């Protein structure tokens, strides 16, 4: 199966048709000769582009997730160093 490139104008027209027609996306995709999942993806992309706050939210969520991961790693490092310090302090005192 080959990969097809569609122009931005074709994509925009297909999305507008899918939104305005009230017919199932799969039927419109078949009429246009496009995979129905491809058309669904174009619609999702168009919806995201219309809501810039959603993009900002997802960027914030990604940053929060990365920071939480970093905190977990730092806490693990701290705990390892504490255990090592206790171990070596006990060895020198004993």
N, CA, C and O of each residue as an XYZ file, in Angstrom:
376
protein
N       0.833     -1.178      0.000
C       0.000      0.000      0.000
C       0.878      1.242      0.000
O       1.894      1.296      0.694
N       0.492      2.209     -0.760
C       1.275      3.423     -0.862
C       0.817      4.484      0.113
O      -0.273      4.416      0.681
N       1.671      5.453      0.286
C       1.343      6.594      1.126
C       0.928      7.737      0.213
O       1.625      8.056     -0.750
N      -0.208      8.351      0.521
C      -0.722      9.427     -0.309
C      -0.610     10.749      0.434
O      -0.808     10.820      1.647
N      -0.290     11.786     -0.316
C      -0.233     13.135      0.241
C      -1.430     13.910     -0.278
O      -1.691     13.932     -1.481
N      -2.140     14.531      0.608
C      -3.294     15.342      0.235
C      -2.973     16.793      0.548
O      -2.310     17.102      1.538
N      -3.452     17.669     -0.307
C      -3.180     19.095     -0.106
C      -3.938     19.598      1.117
O      -4.930     19.008      1.546
N      -3.450     20.684      1.655
C      -4.102     21.291      2.824
C      -5.510     21.736      2.471
O      -6.416     21.653      3.300
N      -5.698     22.206      1.251
C      -7.028     22.637      0.812
C      -7.992     21.452      0.767
O      -9.140     21.568      1.198
N      -7.528     20.315      0.246
C      -8.366     19.119      0.192
C      -8.750     18.671      1.597
O      -9.903     18.325      1.855
N      -7.770     18.682      2.504
C      -8.050     18.287      3.890
C      -9.084     19.210      4.536
O     -10.021     18.752      5.189
N      -8.898     20.511      4.343
C      -9.832     21.483      4.932
C     -11.233     21.301      4.358
O     -12.221     21.362      5.091
N     -11.318     21.079      3.055
C     -12.623     20.862      2.430
C     -13.274     19.581      2.937
O     -14.481     19.546      3.177
N     -12.475     18.527      3.100
C     -13.004     17.258      3.587
C     -13.523     17.400      5.019
O     -14.575     16.857      5.356
N     -12.793     18.120      5.852
C     -13.219     18.349      7.237
C     -14.503     19.169      7.265
O     -15.427     18.856      8.017
N     -14.562     20.215      6.450
C     -15.761     21.053      6.395
C     -16.968     20.243      5.923
O     -18.069     20.397      6.451
N     -16.757     19.390      4.938
C     -17.840     18.545      4.444
C     -18.318     17.585      5.524
O     -19.522     17.400      5.706
N     -17.380     16.975      6.238
C     -17.736     16.017      7.294
C     -18.517     16.705      8.406
O     -19.458     16.131      8.954
N     -18.135     17.915      8.735
C     -18.814     18.645      9.810
C     -20.200     19.123      9.405
O     -21.132     19.100     10.208
N     -20.329     19.552      8.172
C     -21.578     20.177      7.760
C     -22.622     19.198      7.228
O     -23.812     19.511      7.234
N     -22.208     18.044      6.776
C     -23.149     17.160      6.091
C     -24.062     16.390      7.030
O     -25.199     16.090      6.666
N     -23.599     16.066      8.217
C     -24.403     15.272      9.133
C     -24.383     13.787      8.809
O     -25.041     12.991      9.479
N     -23.638     13.418      7.795
C     -23.524     12.006      7.421
C     -22.347     11.381      8.163
O     -21.478     12.100      8.657
N     -22.309     10.062      8.247
C     -21.188      9.396      8.928
C     -19.858      9.699      8.245
O     -19.774      9.830      7.024
N     -18.843      9.804      9.061
C     -17.500     10.106      8.555
C     -17.042      9.008      7.601
O     -16.386      9.293      6.599
N     -17.379      7.767      7.901
C     -16.941      6.666      7.043
C     -17.532      6.779      5.640
O     -16.864      6.446      4.661
N     -18.775      7.242      5.533
C     -19.406      7.384      4.216
C     -18.751      8.514      3.431
O     -18.476      8.370      2.240
N     -18.504      9.633      4.094
C     -17.867     10.768      3.422
C     -16.467     10.382      2.970
O     -16.047     10.721      1.864
N     -15.748      9.670      3.833
C     -14.391      9.234      3.483
C     -14.416      8.328      2.260
O     -13.568      8.454      1.377
N     -15.383      7.416      2.203
C     -15.488      6.517      1.059
C     -15.770      7.299     -0.218
O     -15.208      6.999     -1.272
N     -16.645      8.305     -0.124
C     -16.971      9.121     -1.295
C     -15.760      9.911     -1.787
O     -15.598     10.135     -2.986
N     -14.912     10.329     -0.845
C     -13.727     11.115     -1.202
C     -12.540     10.236     -1.589
O     -11.548     10.722     -2.131
N     -12.652      8.931     -1.304
C     -11.538      8.027     -1.606
C     -10.424      8.110     -0.582
O      -9.251      7.917     -0.901
N     -10.809      8.403      0.661
C      -9.851      8.551      1.757
C     -10.194      7.523      2.828
O     -11.365      7.200      3.028
N      -9.199      7.018      3.505
C      -9.437      6.113      4.620
C     -10.230      6.857      5.690
O      -9.949      8.022      5.971
N     -11.218      6.193      6.289
C     -12.065      6.880      7.274
C     -11.287      7.305      8.513
O     -11.603      8.331      9.115
N     -10.276      6.533      8.903
C      -9.458      6.932     10.058
C      -8.606      8.153      9.730
O      -8.341      8.984     10.599
N      -8.186      8.257      8.495
C      -7.429      9.441      8.076
C      -8.304     10.684      8.196
O      -7.869     11.715      8.709
N      -9.539     10.576      7.719
C     -10.459     11.714      7.818
C     -10.750     12.047      9.281
O     -10.814     13.222      9.643
N     -10.924     11.043     10.115
C     -11.144     11.291     11.548
C      -9.954     12.036     12.154
O     -10.128     12.944     12.966
N      -8.758     11.646     11.755
C      -7.554     12.301     12.272
C      -7.505     13.759     11.816
O      -7.122     14.636     12.591
N      -7.885     14.021     10.578
C      -7.922     15.403     10.085
C      -8.909     16.229     10.895
O      -8.641     17.388     11.213
N     -10.045     15.637     11.226
C     -11.058     16.352     12.011
C     -10.525     16.662     13.410
O     -10.701     17.773     13.910
N      -9.876     15.683     14.040
C      -9.294     15.913     15.368
C      -8.242     17.011     15.321
O      -8.196     17.873     16.199
N      -7.399     16.976     14.295
C      -6.352     17.989     14.158
C      -6.970     19.376     13.981
O      -6.490     20.352     14.556
N      -8.022     19.455     13.196
C      -8.699     20.744     12.988
C      -9.317     21.247     14.289
O      -9.269     22.443     14.579
N      -9.893     20.340     15.069
C     -10.484     20.734     16.343
C      -9.425     21.249     17.311
O      -9.651     22.224     18.028
N      -8.274     20.594     17.328
C      -7.188     21.050     18.201
C      -6.680     22.425     17.768
O      -6.370     23.273     18.604
N      -6.597     22.632     16.469
C      -6.115     23.914     15.957
C      -7.071     25.049     16.313
O      -6.654     26.194     16.482
N      -8.345     24.723     16.424
C      -9.335     25.745     16.768
C      -9.340     26.059     18.258
O      -9.871     27.088     18.675
N      -8.757     25.184     19.056
C      -8.730     25.392     20.502
C      -7.276     25.482     20.975
O      -6.727     24.482     21.438
N      -6.650     26.636     20.873
C      -5.252     26.756     21.280
C      -5.046     26.530     22.776
O      -3.956     26.148     23.201
N      -6.097     26.765     23.582
C      -5.939     26.521     25.012
C      -5.745     25.042     25.296
O      -5.103     24.681     26.282
N      -6.286     24.184     24.449
C      -6.101     22.743     24.627
C      -4.642     22.359     24.388
O      -4.107     21.480     25.064
N      -4.010     23.013     23.436
C      -2.595     22.756     23.169
C      -1.761     23.196     24.361
O      -0.829     22.502     24.770
N      -2.103     24.361     24.920
C      -1.384     24.855     26.095
C      -1.583     23.914     27.270
O      -0.647     23.650     28.024
N      -2.806     23.402     27.430
C      -3.091     22.455     28.512
C      -2.258     21.200     28.359
O      -1.680     20.719     29.333
N      -2.187     20.658     27.145
C      -1.426     19.434     26.943
C       0.066     19.677     27.166
O       0.773     18.793     27.650
N       0.542     20.862     26.820
C       1.946     21.197     27.075
C       2.203     21.278     28.578
O       3.234     20.813     29.064
N       1.255     21.874     29.313
C       1.389     21.942     30.771
C       1.360     20.551     31.383
O       2.147     20.240     32.277
N       0.443     19.711     30.895
C       0.350     18.343     31.406
C       1.639     17.570     31.156
O       2.098     16.819     32.017
N       2.220     17.758     29.977
C       3.474     17.076     29.660
C       4.602     17.565     30.562
O       5.429     16.775     31.017
N       4.631     18.871     30.818
C       5.666     19.427     31.688
C       5.496     18.916     33.121
O       6.474     18.576     33.787
N       4.257     18.867     33.583
C       3.992     18.365     34.935
C       4.420     16.907     35.049
O       5.028     16.515     36.045
N       4.110     16.110     34.045
C       4.495     14.699     34.070
C       6.016     14.544     34.093
O       6.547     13.698     34.814
N       6.710     15.360     33.305
C       8.175     15.294     33.282
C       8.758     15.718     34.623
O       9.716     15.112     35.102
N       8.191     16.750     35.232
C       8.684     17.207     36.529
C       8.422     16.172     37.627
O       9.259     15.973     38.507
N       7.258     15.516     37.571
C       6.967     14.466     38.555
C       7.943     13.304     38.418
O       8.386     12.737     39.417
N       8.273     12.954     37.190
C       9.248     11.884     36.959
C      10.606     12.280     37.530
O      11.285     11.471     38.161
N      10.991     13.529     37.301
C      12.265     14.016     37.817
C      12.271     13.996     39.346
O      13.278     13.632     39.953
N      11.172     14.377     39.969
C      11.071     14.351     41.429
C      11.234     12.922     41.940
O      11.961     12.691     42.907
N      10.559     11.953     41.297
C      10.694     10.554     41.715
C      12.138     10.076     41.619
O      12.634      9.395     42.517
N      12.810     10.433     40.528
C      14.202     10.036     40.353
C      15.090     10.666     41.422
O      15.970     10.004     41.972
N      14.861     11.942     41.715
C      15.664     12.621     42.732
C      15.405     12.050     44.126
O      16.330     11.909     44.926
N      14.145     11.722     44.413
C      13.827     11.105     45.706
C      14.508      9.743     45.836
O      15.016      9.401     46.904
N      14.518      8.963     44.744
C      15.172      7.664     44.770
C      16.675      7.828     45.003
O      17.275      7.087     45.781
N      17.271      8.801     44.324
C      18.702      9.069     44.516
C      18.989      9.472     45.956
O      19.949      8.994     46.559
N      18.159     10.348     46.504
C      18.320     10.789     47.892
C      18.232      9.602     48.852
O      19.047      9.483     49.767
N      17.249      8.726     48.647
C      17.085      7.570     49.528
C      18.283      6.634     49.455
O      18.724      6.101     50.474
N      18.807      6.434     48.255
C      19.989      5.578     48.095
C      21.176      6.182     48.828
O      21.917      5.472     49.508
N      21.360      7.493     48.691
C      22.480      8.153     49.362
C      22.325      8.118     50.881
O      23.315      7.966     51.596
N      21.102      8.255     51.380
C      20.875      8.158     52.827
C      21.236      6.774     53.338
O      21.915      6.635     54.355
N      20.772      5.742     52.619
C      21.086      4.369     53.042
C      22.588      4.112     53.006
O      23.141      3.459     53.891
N      23.240      4.636     51.967
C      24.684      4.447     51.863
C      25.399      5.163     53.007
O      26.351      4.627     53.574
N      24.951      6.361     53.345
C      25.572      7.113     54.433
C      25.393      6.385     55.761
O      26.328      6.306     56.557
N      24.183      5.847     56.006
C      23.943      5.096     57.243
C      24.813      3.850     57.292
O      25.366      3.511     58.338
N      24.930      3.175     56.168
C      25.721      1.942     56.115
C      27.183      2.240     56.435
O      27.782      1.565     57.272
N      27.757      3.238     55.782
C      29.160      3.541     55.999
C      29.402      4.162     57.359
O      30.465      3.959     57.945
N      28.440      4.915     57.878
C      28.601      5.475     59.221
C      28.566      4.373     60.262
O      29.299      4.437     61.249
N      27.747      3.384     60.066
C      27.690      2.240     60.989
C      28.932      1.401     60.931
O      29.339      0.829     61.942
N      29.538      1.312     59.788
C      30.740      0.502     59.608
C      31.936      1.136     60.302
O      32.776      0.426     60.854
N      32.024      2.463     60.281
C      33.178      3.138     60.879
C      33.022      3.215     62.399
O      34.027      3.254     63.109
N      31.788      3.238     62.919
C      31.563      3.332     64.354
C      31.670      1.962     65.025
O      31.925      1.894     66.228
N      31.483      0.883     64.288
C      31.365     -0.433     64.856
C      32.618     -1.083     65.166
O      32.623     -2.212     65.656
